[in-house]
Amino acid sequence: METTKEQLQVDLRYAQRLCERTARFYRRIQTSLTFLTLLAGSGAIAALSAQMPASSTWLGIAFALCGCLNMAIRPAERIAANDADVRKYAALLAKAHTLDAIAIAALLSEARQSDSNEIEPLRAVAYNDVMLEINRPDALIELDHFQKLIGALA
């Protein structure tokens, strides 16, 4: 069975929505890590100035851990990559109205080759978003608890 133009447009919208959700997730991770790093660093400095070595050690560890997580995850790079993917899919959606199904499928396949890494639990969340956008609540996927949590963060 051959994919129709409408199905391919939904696929484009799904890919765009997944990238939007992923970028939003990383923005929230980056904001949280920055906040926790600043909070732990400020607490460590306050504890040192108040001559409380036990709490300053734990706050120093928290400061270092949050900084390491921020460097390891590199949310800013992931946000930029996902934002570029969102723009790429938006351009494809704009072109899709004037193209036939074969051309859209070829462009979609080409675009997927350069996608940034995705967060697997966000796939079902993004799919449900698109199904609600096209007024198809009957096609929603039941989300597990982890997917609901990730969806709330994103």
WOJODA-V631120 format. One record per backbone hydrogen bond with DSSP energy under -0.5 kcal/mol. CO is the residue of the C=O (numbers start at 1). NH is the residue of the N-H. If there is no record, write none. Layout:
CO,NH  CO,NH
//
This chain:
4,8  5,9  6,10  7,11  8,12  9,13  10,14  11,15  12,16  13,17  14,18  15,19  16,20  17,21  18,22  19,23  20,24  21,25  22,26  23,27  24,28  25,29  26,30  27,31  28,32  29,33  30,34  31,35  32,36  33,37  34,38  35,39  36,40  37,41  38,42  39,43  40,44  41,45  42,46  43,47  44,48  45,49  46,50  47,52  48,51  51,53  52,56  53,57  54,58  55,59  56,60  57,61  58,62  59,63  60,64  61,65  62,66  63,67  64,68  65,69  66,70  67,71  68,72  69,73  70,74  74,78  75,79  76,80  77,81  78,82  79,83  80,84  81,85  82,86  83,87  84,88  85,89  86,90  87,91  88,92  89,93  90,94  91,95  92,96  93,97  95,98  95,99  96,99  100,104  101,105  102,106  103,107  104,108  105,109  106,110  107,111  108,112  109,113  110,113  110,114  111,114  112,115  118,120  119,122  120,123  121,125  122,126  123,127  124,128  125,129  126,130  127,131  128,132  129,133  130,134  131,136  132,135  136,139  137,140  144,148  145,149  146,150  147,151  148,152  149,153  150,154
//
